[in-house]
């Protein structure tokens, strides 16, 4: 079967088809892949990019993930909690700037004080514009009771990255201390689905020891769990983490290695768009960490969501999950103008003032 015929299979692709597409390296073949994915995006979810204003409101975390810059044992990090009034000010700015949705992200905590704080914060945000802002949470693994409380308060999307569908690879990324279990994370995704959230997940691409077969299985995992939103990106080293230090010591963070991770990241966006068709897919900042035009390339490969940072400026440098994070020094208004220009350069438009919910989710609601 030639490449043109394979690209037309879309939802009918087999695991081997996914592997074959993710294994492409010829520049002309890759461009054909990206063009096909963009055509599917245009025909299904449209040439519209939806913004999720990202408020990183705390970098305090109980987890000790071996790749993450805000891991509990990184004592170089200056920890912070953003004042409620400052979070609400950024939420109001997002609403007045036409961002249809907000994403609240933080390090992971599970104590009652944190759960109640987020619950009340959701209620306050939903009062802005009479509930005009869509709201995504990205605050980690929680109990079903907690997820239900936050859903009742007004959150309607939840992003929890599986990181990898391979439990053995997951174990490499996390300490074996009973707090970092692949099964727990997968169960959380299923709980979120049962409650009624639009559910998002995603992987890290180009991890040490990861294979193209692992990446194909990640896409099949998204399908198996009937995921609505995908937030995935290339792995980017953080120098103060065990995984990052091991990668650097092994010479696996060379310019060529970073270029391979970028190419894999774009291919994952494209193949996921072709196979899952109507889900929301983010062009993540990790793409831009590896290439100045990374997010534009992601949009051209089939992504339809961007997450402009609206974190309070004084805290941005303390919320570094990886090295060389872009836009750390930009004000929110600068970020808005920059992203609008990036979207226009692709030929897409911004869906200002719209939630941009997952088409896949709403199709399921009608079944």
N, C-alpha and C positions, 0 to 999 in steps of 0.2 A: 504494500500500500504506500503510495507516495504521500508527501507532506500535505499537499492540498486536500487530498481525500481524508487524511487523518484529522485535520483541523475541522472538517465538516461534521465529524461524528459527535462532537460536543457531549451531551449528557450520556451518550452511548459508549463513551470511551471505557476501555478496560484498564486494569492496573498497569498492564504492559504498555498500553498507549500513553498513559500518564508518564511512565518512566521514559519512554522514547522521546516525548516532547521535552521533558526536563533535562534530557541528555544532549539536546541540541547545542552546538557550539559555533557552527558556521554563521558569520554575521548576516548573510542573506536569509538563512533559515530562521534565525532569531527575529529578524525584522518581519518576516512573513507571519511568525507566531504572534508578535505584538500587534501587528495590523489586524489580524483575525480577531484577537481578543478585543481590541478597540471597537471593531465593527459590531461585535456582539454586545458590548456595553452600550453603544449608540442605539442599537435596535431594541434593547430591553429596558435598561434603567435610564437611558438618555445621556446626552452630552452635558450633564449638569453635575457640578461638584458641590457637595454639601459640607458645610463647616461644622465642626464640633469644637467650640472654644474650650481649651484644655486648662483647667485650674488644678495645678499640682499643689495641694494645700497642706501637706505634711510629709516629711521624709523620715518620720519615726517608724521603725519597722521591727516586728518581733521575729521575722524570718531571717535566715542566714544563707540565702541562695548564693551559690558559689560563683556566679557570673555577674551579680548585680552590684552597682556602685553604692547603693544605699543599704546594703546588707548590714545586719545588726552589728557585726564585728568590725566594720570599717570605722576605725576611730579617728580618721581624718575628716569625716563628714561633720559639719556643723548642723546639728539637728534643729528643726523649726516646726512650729504649728502656726498657721496663718490665722489671724484674728477673724472672727465671724464677720464683722463689719467690712473687712477688706475683701473677703470672699464675695460677699453680697455686692460690694461695689463693682467688682470685676464681672459679676453676673449681670448687673444692670448695664455695664458698659457693653457687654456682649449683645444684650438684647437691643440696646439703642444703636449698635453698629450693624444690626441686621443678621447677626449669627442666629441661625434657627435653633441651635442646640448647644448645650453645655456638657462637658465631661468633667466629673470630679474624680481626681486620681490622688492616691496617697500610698505611703508605705502601709503594710498590713498590720492591723490590730484587731482584736476580737473582744476587748473588755467592754463592759456595759457603758462606761463613760463615753467611749468612742462610738459605740452603736447608737446611743441616744443623741450624741452630738450630730452625727450624720443624718439621723432621722429628722431632727429639728431643722437642720440646714436644708434638707430637701423641701420641707414645708415652706420655708422662707423663700427659697428660689422659685418655687411654683407660684408664689404670689406676684412675682414680677411679671408685669404685662398681663395679668389675669391668666397665668398658666401658659404663656406664649412660648416659653423656652422648653424644648425637648431636653431630656436629662438622662445621661448615661453615667453609671457608676463603674469605677475601676479600682476597687479597694479590697480585692483578694477573696480568699476562702472564708466563708462564714457559715453559721448554722442556718438551717431552713427557717427557723423563727426570725432570725435577723433579716434574711432576704425578704420574708413576707412583710415585716415591719416597714422596710424601705420601699417595697412595692406599694404598700397601702399609703405611704406618705407621698408618693407621686413619681418615684423613679420608674422608668419603663424600659430602659435598656441596661444591660450589664455586660461588661467586657472582662473575661477571665481567660488569659492565654494558657493553653495546655502546654505550650513551649515545645513539646514534641510528643507525638503519639507513641513513641517507642519508650516503654517504661525503663528499660536498661539505660538508655541515653538520658532520660529524666533523672535517674539516680546519680549519674555523673555530674549533673548540674546542681544537685542538692545534697546537703549532709544527711546521713542516715540516723536521724535523731527522733523519729516518730512524728515530727511536725511537717515533714515534706514528703507526702505520699502521692504518687501519680493517681492511684485509685480515688483518693479523696477529691482531688481536683476534678477528675472526670465526673464523679458523683455530684459535685457542686454544679457543674454545667447541666446535668440532667435535672437537678432540683430547680434551677433557674427556669428551665424550659417548662417544667410542670406548674410553676407558679404563674407563668404568663409573660415573663420578660421577653423582649427581643434579645436573643443570646448571641454574644460575640466571643470568638476565641481566635487563636492564631499560634504560629510557631516562630522560632528563631531559625534562621536559614544560614547554613554554612558552619554549624557547630563542629568542633573537633570530633572525629569519629562518625559524623552523620553521613549517610549515603543518599544517593538519588532515590533509592527504594524507600528510605525513611520519609523523604519529602512527598513521594507519591502516596504513601500511607497516611501522611498528615491530611492530604486533600480528601482521601477516602474517609478519614475520621470526621472531617467537617460534614460530609454527606451523611454518614451514619448517625451523627447526633443532630442532623437537621438544623445546622447553624445558620443564623440570619446575617451575621456581620463577621467579617474577617479582618483582623489587625495583625499583620505579620511583617517581618522585616529581616534584613540581613543581620547576622550577629556582628556586633561591634565591641571590641575589647574595652574593658575598664582595667586600668593598670593596678588598681588596689583590690583585685579579686583573685582567688585561686585559679579559676579557669583562665582569666585574662593573662595572668603571669605565666601559666603553663604554655599557653598559645604563643606568647611572645618569646619565651625561652626556646621553644621548638622551631622558631623561625616561620611560624604559620600566620604572621600578620604582615607579610611583605606587601608591597603595592600590587603584585600579581595576585596574591591571595585575597586581598580586599576587592579587587576587580572581579574575581570569580564569585565572591559572595554577593556582590552587587548584581552580577548577571543572573545568578540563581534567584535572587530576590525578585527581579523583574520577571523572570520566567515563571516563578510561583504565582505571581499576580495574574499573568496571562493565562496559564493553564487552569488556575482556579476559576477565572472568569469564564473560560470556555466550558468547563465541566459543570459548574454550579450556576452559571448564567445570570441569575437575578438577585444574588446576594449583594450586600454592600461590602466594598473592599477599600481599605484605607491605603493611601500612599504615605507611608510613615516617615517620620523625621530621620530614622536610621538610614534610609536611602540617601538622604541629603548629607548625612555624615560621611558617606563614602564617595559622593559625587556632588558637585555644586548644583547640578540640575536633577538630582535624584528623584525629587517628588514629581517633577514634570515627566520624567521617564516613566514613573509609576502610573501617572494618569494616562499616558500614551499606551501603556501595556494593559489598561483595563480597569484601573482603580477609579473610584468615584467619590471618595471621602478624604478630606484633609482635616487636621486637628491643629489649628493655629493656637499657639501658646498664649494664654491670658493669665498665667501665674503672676502674682505680685512680683514686680521686677527685682526687688531686693533679695528674693529667695530663689531666683532661677538658677544661680550658680551652685546652690546646695542641693538641687534635685537633678543629679547627673547619674543616670542609670548606666551610662557608658561614656567613653572619652569622645571629645570633639563633637559634642551635641550642638547642632546649629541653633541659631536665633537666641542664644542665651543673653546677649547684650541688647536685644531689640526691645523697644516698647511695644505694647499691644497694637497701637495704631500703625507703627512701622511694619509689624508683622502682617497686619491686615492688608496694607497697600502692596507689600511684597508678594503675598500669596495671590492677590487678585491679578497682578501682572503675570505671575506664573501660570495661573489657570487660563488667562486670555492667550498666552503664547501657545498653548496646546490646541486652542480652538474650542474649548469648553466655556460654559458660563457658570457663575456662582448662584446657587439656589438661596439667595438671601431671604431671610424671614421664614424659611421652610424647615420643618423638622427633618425631612429627608429620610423618613423611616424606610426600613428594608422592604422592598417589593416582595421578596421571598416570604417574609413574615406575614404580610397582609394577604398574600395568596393562600397561605395556610389557614388564615382566619376565615376565609370564605369557603373552605372545603366542607 
